Amino acid sequence: TKCSSAQRMSTNLSAYEQERLKNIAANKAALVALGIEQDVASIRTLKTQARTVKGSAINKKKKASSVPPRTKSLRQQNLDTDGNAMPDKPVVATPDPVVRQPRKPSVPLDAAK
């Protein structure tokens, strides 16, 4: 029944599709003659099983759920490189702000208008 259904389908197919089916049949016959038809089928099943899709959720790395808090540096903890406490820094008094005189205009007042 396969031949009769193939013949029925061949009458409905274009010349290109008929040529394609002939090529597929010739290639299949060549594989059978070489004895590797079963190997090709097993390769196809392995290929479909190992296929990964670019950008899929399977391939993406999981992000860390929370970021641990940063530790203070030894300088901020006032410790030396061995972890020993450093002496306190002397408090430096902030200087008084300098009072500046207002600037005089660089041009005569008449030209400034």
C-alpha positions as CSV (number, residue, x, y, z in Angstrom):
1,T,0.0,0.0,0.0
2,K,3.0,2.3,0.4
3,C,3.8,2.2,-3.2
4,S,0.2,3.0,-4.2
5,S,0.1,5.9,-1.8
6,A,3.5,7.2,-3.0
7,Q,2.3,7.0,-6.6
8,R,-0.9,8.8,-5.7
9,M,1.1,11.5,-4.0
10,S,3.7,11.7,-6.8
11,T,0.9,12.7,-9.2
12,N,0.0,15.7,-7.0
13,L,3.7,16.8,-6.5
14,S,5.7,19.3,-8.5
15,A,8.7,18.2,-10.6
16,Y,11.0,19.6,-7.9
17,E,9.3,17.6,-5.1
18,Q,9.4,14.4,-7.2
19,E,13.2,15.0,-7.9
20,R,13.7,15.5,-4.1
21,L,11.9,12.3,-3.2
22,K,14.1,10.4,-5.8
23,N,17.2,11.9,-4.2
24,I,16.1,10.9,-0.7
25,A,15.4,7.3,-1.9
26,A,18.8,7.1,-3.6
27,N,20.6,8.4,-0.5
28,K,18.8,6.0,1.7
29,A,19.7,3.1,-0.6
30,A,23.4,4.2,-0.5
31,L,23.3,4.2,3.3
32,V,21.8,0.7,3.4
33,A,24.5,-0.5,1.0
34,L,27.2,0.9,3.3
35,G,25.5,-0.6,6.3
36,I,25.3,2.7,8.3
37,E,21.5,3.4,8.1
38,Q,21.0,2.5,11.8
39,D,24.0,4.6,12.8
40,V,22.4,7.7,11.2
41,A,19.2,7.1,13.1
42,S,21.0,6.8,16.4
43,I,23.0,10.0,15.7
44,R,19.8,11.9,15.0
45,T,18.3,10.8,18.3
46,L,21.4,11.8,20.2
47,K,21.5,15.1,18.4
48,T,17.9,16.0,19.3
49,Q,18.5,15.0,22.9
50,A,21.7,17.1,23.3
51,R,20.3,20.2,21.6
52,T,20.4,23.4,23.6
53,V,18.5,26.5,22.7
54,K,20.4,29.8,22.8
55,G,18.9,32.1,25.4
56,S,16.6,29.5,27.0
57,A,16.1,29.4,30.7
58,I,18.0,26.1,30.9
59,N,21.2,27.7,29.9
60,K,21.0,30.8,32.1
61,K,23.0,31.0,35.3
62,K,21.1,31.4,38.5
63,K,21.7,34.7,40.2
64,A,22.6,35.0,43.9
65,S,19.4,35.6,45.9
66,S,21.0,38.2,48.2
67,V,24.2,40.2,48.1
68,P,26.3,39.9,51.3
69,P,27.0,43.2,53.1
70,R,30.4,44.7,52.4
71,T,33.0,44.7,55.1
72,K,34.8,47.8,56.2
73,S,38.4,48.3,55.2
74,L,41.1,48.1,57.8
75,R,41.6,51.9,57.5
76,Q,37.9,52.5,58.3
77,Q,38.1,50.1,61.2
78,N,41.3,51.9,62.4
79,L,43.4,48.7,62.3
80,D,46.8,48.1,60.9
81,T,47.7,45.3,58.5
82,D,48.0,42.7,61.3
83,G,44.6,43.6,62.7
84,N,45.9,45.5,65.7
85,A,44.2,48.8,66.8
86,M,45.9,51.9,65.6
87,P,46.3,55.0,67.9
88,D,43.6,57.5,67.6
89,K,44.2,60.3,65.1
90,P,44.6,63.8,66.6
91,V,41.6,66.0,66.1
92,V,42.5,68.9,63.8
93,A,40.5,72.1,64.4
94,T,38.8,73.3,61.2
95,P,40.1,76.8,60.2
96,D,37.7,79.7,60.3
97,P,36.3,80.6,57.0
98,V,38.0,83.5,55.3
99,V,35.9,86.6,54.9
100,R,36.3,88.0,51.4
101,Q,35.8,91.5,50.4
102,P,33.3,92.1,47.6
103,R,34.8,92.4,44.2
104,K,34.9,95.7,42.4
105,P,33.7,95.8,38.8
106,S,36.4,95.6,36.2
107,V,34.8,98.2,34.0
108,P,33.4,101.7,34.7
109,L,29.8,101.7,35.9
110,D,28.7,103.7,32.8
111,A,29.8,100.9,30.4
112,A,28.2,98.2,32.6
113,K,24.7,99.4,31.6
